[in-house]
Amino acid sequence: MRAADGGPDRPSPARPASRPAPIPGRLVDALLLEIGGWLESPPEDAGARVGRRPAIARSALRRLIGAHGLGPYLAAAPALEGLRANLPAEDVAWLEGQLAANGERIRRLHEELAAALAAMSAKGVRVMPLKGALLTTRHAAGPAMRPMADLDLLVAPGDRTAATAGLVGLGYRRRPQGNRRPTHDVFEAPNGDRVPSWDGEHPDNPRPIELHTEVRRHLWAWTDDDDLTPFLWSEARDARVLGQPAAVPSDAALLAHLAVHATCDLLVGRGRLVQWLDLAGLAAGPTGTSPDPSGLPHPRLVHPSLSLAARRLPVSTAGLDLQALESLVPDGLRRWVASVPLDRGCGLQSGRFLPDEASAMAARWERWAPWPWRLRVAHGERPLVVAGLRHGARLVATAIRRPG
């Protein structure tokens, strides 16, 4: 099973009775640039500017903060005390509510993660937590600052049956997949798949477990081998996570996984600013030294998200030497990464209220449009005309194989 072709699995709850109108594109871009500027060194008047915005813009600002997973971070990051001091009181209260809700959500997820690790250990399964399941257990400023949608766990293919039995024994139910080519097994937690709130990090929102036996993206007509599984296992060490046995990847392997995941989300317009914070946290060397990005596999997938994160968070990523990595990617991709605005133009999401809010045609175009930078990531140094033709042929072949 691969991790993950087409993004995170989402439940299919009933639509809310009403939902806000889509945020105008220009406003989205302006707010993404504004929010991004807060993450490291916010301007002195940033908080006061929020108070001067009209109500519709402040509502859009909250939606984007929630969509990008930033509410808890903005509420608690020590470096942002000045920002919070000048925000309107109601906005500070909203951020504090996000932090409290996420703190409770992470507490429940950690309980469930510890139980899953213990159950799998009892069955002799070596399991590696990935993404938020690992990051929230090592967050220097506290786990509540980082949101988490689900628990990603990696096991060897031969351990899949035993791992499944361990989860079923805890009350999880394997959810049938609507994807015609499922990339992992999704196990629905006992709290079910109902979404009580689309507004931020609600503790009762679904907390599924995604069980992977390989980490391979295959997004956006990617044609090369992009398997990260051997790299993740190669330097993994046995440790304890939340008091339970677990395999922990090296910082370099974790950085590669997060960077590939973030770039793949940018490719389809679902990038999140919280992913750049994750990359910056690893770049700062949480175990003492910064990983060397030049030795990471799949440089065309690693480079865009790392370099964009470095542009947005230059202080946090100062120890990350990207020059050698840049020499491994096409010139056109390198120039694009150095100059693209840090808004929707680079693949950051627009904060749509529901994942399927756009029309089917618009959503498909947003995901598959053959922009030159996407072709560079997927097809490397090949001429853009050749890459475009290969991309079109891949899409046609995929459509033909799709069941009616």
N, C-alpha and C positions, 0 to 999 in steps of 0.2 A: 504494500500500500504506500502511496506517495504522499508527500506533504508539501504543497497542497496545490492542486490544479484548480484555479478559479476562486480562491479566497476562502474565507471562513464560512462554515456551514451556518445557516441562520434558520431559526424556527419560523413557522408560518402562522403567526397569530392573526386574529381578526384585526382588520384595519381600525384605527381609532375613528370615532365618530366625526372628528374634524382634525385638520392638520394645517399648519401654517403654510402660506404660499411659498414657493421656491424663492430663495434669496437671489436678487439680481446679480448677474455675473460680476459686474464692476464692483459692487459692494463686497462680494465674496473676496475678490482679489485684494481690495483695499484692506479688509479686515484680516486676511491671512498675513499680509505684510505687517500689519500693526501687531497682531498677536505674536507673530514670530519674533518681532523686535523686543518683546517683553522677556523672552526666555532666558536671556543671559545678562544683559545690561539695559534695562528699560530706561527710556528717557525720563527725566525728572517730572515732566508734566504728563506722563502717560496716563496715570490714574485720573487726573483732572480732565483730560480730553474725553475720557469715557463718559463722564458726567455731562459733558456739553453735547453729546450725540443725541439725536432724536430717538424716541422710544423704539421705532422700528429697527434702527441700527443696533441698539443695545440688545434687543431681542435676538437679532441675527448673530451678534457677537457671542451670546450665550450658546446658541445652537452650534456655532463653529467650535467654541471651546469644548463643548461636550463631544462633538463628532471627532475631534482630534485628541481626546483623552487627556486634556490638560487641566480640568477643573481641580483635582486634588493637588497637582503640582503648583498651580498658581496660588492655591490656598495656603500652602505650607512651606514652599521653598524659602530658606533663610535669606537668600539674595534678593528676594522680591518683597521684602518688608516695606520698602519705600513705595512700591507700586500699590500695595494693599492699603497703605496709610492714606492715599489720596483717591482711592476708588469710592464711589457712592456707597453708602452703608448697605443698601439693599443688594448691591452686587457682591460686597464682601460676605454678606450673610448667605447668598446663594453659593459662593465658592466654599464657604465653611460647611454648608450642607452637603456639597459634593464630596468633600473630604471625609465627613462623618459617614456618609453612605458607603463610600468606597472602602473605608476602614472596616466596616462591618462585612462588606462583601468579601474582602480579602481574608478576613478572619475565617469566614465559612469555607472559602476555597482552600485555605491552608489546612483546615481540619480535614477536608475531603482529600487533599493531596497526601497528607500524612497517612490517612487510612488506605488510600490506593497503593502507596509505596509499601506499606506494611503487608497488605494482602498479596501483592505480587512477590515480595521477598519470601513470604511463607510458602509460595509455590515454586521457589527457586528461580524467579525471573529477575534478570538484571535490567533495570529500567533507568532511562535518562530523561529527567524533566527538561523541557525546552521553553524558550521564550519567557513569558511572564511567570510560568510555574517555577522557573529558576531565578529570574531577575528579582521577583518580589521577596525572595528569601535572602537576598544579599544586598538589598537597597540600603545604602549608607544612611539615608535620612529617614528610613522607616518604610515599611511595605505599603502603607496607606496612600503614599504619594503616586503609586503607579497602578493604573487600572488593569484589569484582566478579564477577558471575555470567557475564557475556557482554560482547561488544563491540557497542555500538549505533552504527551509521553511517547518516548521512542523505545521500542524493544526489538530484539532480533527476530527475524521472520519465524524461526523455529519456536519462539516463545509466545507467538500470537495466541494460540489456543489457551495456554495456561494463563496468560494475562487477561484474556476475555473471561475466563472462569473466575478469576479473582475479582474483577469488576462486577460481574453478575452476582457474585456472592455478597457484595456490598449493597445490592439493590439497584444497580444501574441496569438500564435496558438499552440494548443495541438499537439505534434508530435506523430504519431503512433509508437509504440514500436516493435522492431524486436524480443525482448526477449519473449520467450513463456510464461514466468512467470514474467511479469513486476512488479517491486518493488515500483514504484512511477510514478507519471505523470510528463512528461517533456514538458515544454512550451517553444517553440521557440520564441526568442526575435524578434522584428521587423527587426533587422539587419540580420536575416536569419541564415543559418547554414554553409555558405561557410567559409572555413579556408584559409585566404590569406597568412598565414605564420605558418609553424611548428617550427620556430626558436624563442623560447622564448615567451614573454608575449605581443603579438600584440593586440593593442586596438580593432581592428576590427574582431578578432577571435570571434566565437559564444559566446553569453552571455545568455545561457538559464536559466530558473528557474526550479528547481526540487521541486515538491510539494509532501510532505510526510504526511501520516496520522499515521505512526508508524515507529519506528527506530529499525529495526531488520535485522541483517546481513545475517545469514544462508549461509556463504561462506565455501568452502572447506569441504563439507560433515559434517559440524557442526551439531551435533545431539541433543544438549541440548537447553533449552529455553534461548535465548540470547536477549530477548526483553529489550530495554533500555527506551521505551516510558514512562512507569509510573515513572521511576526515574527522567527523564528529567522534567516532569510536576510537580513532587511532591514538589519541592522547588523553582519552577519558580516564579519570581516576575514580576509584571507589571512595565514597565519602558518605556523610550523613546529611540529609536534607530534612529539616523539621524533625530531627531525631530518628529518622528512618534511613535504611540503606538505599543508596542511589548512586548511579554513575554520573559524574559531573564532567562536562567537556572542558577543554582548555579555553582560556580567554580568546585565543586566536580562532578556534573553531566556533565558539559562540558568536564572536564578532562576524565571522563569515556568514553564519546562518542568519543573524539579524539583518546584515547588510543585503543579502540576497532576497530575503523576505521583503525588506523595505523597498528595494528596487522593483521587485515584481508588483508590489502594490502601486508604486508610482507609474509603472507601465500601463496600468488599467485605470488610472485616475482615482485610486483609493488610498493614496499615501496619507500618512498621519504624522503630525509634528511630534507626537510622543515617541514615534520610532526614532526620530533624530535625537531626542533626549537619551534614549536607550543606547544608541551608538556612541554618543558623546560620553556617557557614563563608562562604557567599556574602554573608549579611547583614553580616558583619564587614568587608566591603569588601576582598577580596584584592588588588584592583588600585588601592586607595586611597580609593575612595568607595563608600558603600552604595547599591545600586540603589533607585530610588523605586518602591515597590510600587503606588502609586496609578495609575500609568500602564500597568500590566500588563493584558493582555487577559484576558477571562473571570474577572472578580473572584470570582464565586461558587465557582469551582474553585481559585483561588489562595489565597483568604482562609483557609479552615479549617486547612490544614497550616501556613501561615506563622504564624497566630495561636497554634496549639497548640505549635509549636516555640518561639515567643516565651515562652509560659508555662513551658515546661520549661527553657529556656535563656535566661533574661532578661538575663544579663550579655553573652553573645555576640551577642544580637540587639538590644542597646540602641540601636544606630545606625539601626535600621529603624523608620521612622515608619509605623505601621499605621492611624493615625486616619482618614486620607482613604480608605484602602481599606475600612475598616469601614463608612463611609457608603454604600458601593456595594452592600452585601449586605443581605438581608432581616433585620429586627430579630430574628426568631426564631432565625435561624442565628447571629447575633452573640451573642445571650444564651447559646445552647447552647455555643458555642466557649469562652465566658468561664467556664463553670461545670462542664462535663462532667469527670468524673475522667479522669486521664491513664493509663487502663488499657484493657481491652477495650472499655469503654463508648464510647471515641472512635474505635474502629476498629483499635487495635493488635492484631497477631496473637497467638495463644495458644501458638505454638510446637509445633503438631502435628508429629509425627515425619515423616509423609509428607503431601504435598499432598492426597491423597485419603483420609485416615484417617477423616474423618467420613462418616456415611451420606449417600447421595445426597440424601435429603429434608432432612436437617439442614444439609448444605452449601448447598443451594439456598435454604433459609430464611435462613441466615446471610448469604448474599449479597444476596438480593432483598427482605428484610423492609422494609416501608414505614415505617421510623422517620421521625419528623417532620424531623429534621435532613437526612436523605437527600433527602426531598422538597423541602426548601428549596434544597439545592444543585442538584437536577435541574430544578426547576420555578419557582424564584424566588418572587415575591410572590403567586403564585396561592393561593387558599384551600386549606388542606390537604385538604379533601374533594375538591375538583376535581383537585388534584395526585395524590391517591391513585387516583382513578378513571382518570386518564390513565396512571398507572403500571401499573395492572392491565390496561388495554386494551393497552398496549405489550407486556406479558408474554404475554398471550393471543395477540397477533399473532405474536410471536416463536416461541411454541410451535407455532402452526399452520404456520409456514414451515419449521420444523425437519424435516429429512428423517427418515424412519422408520428 
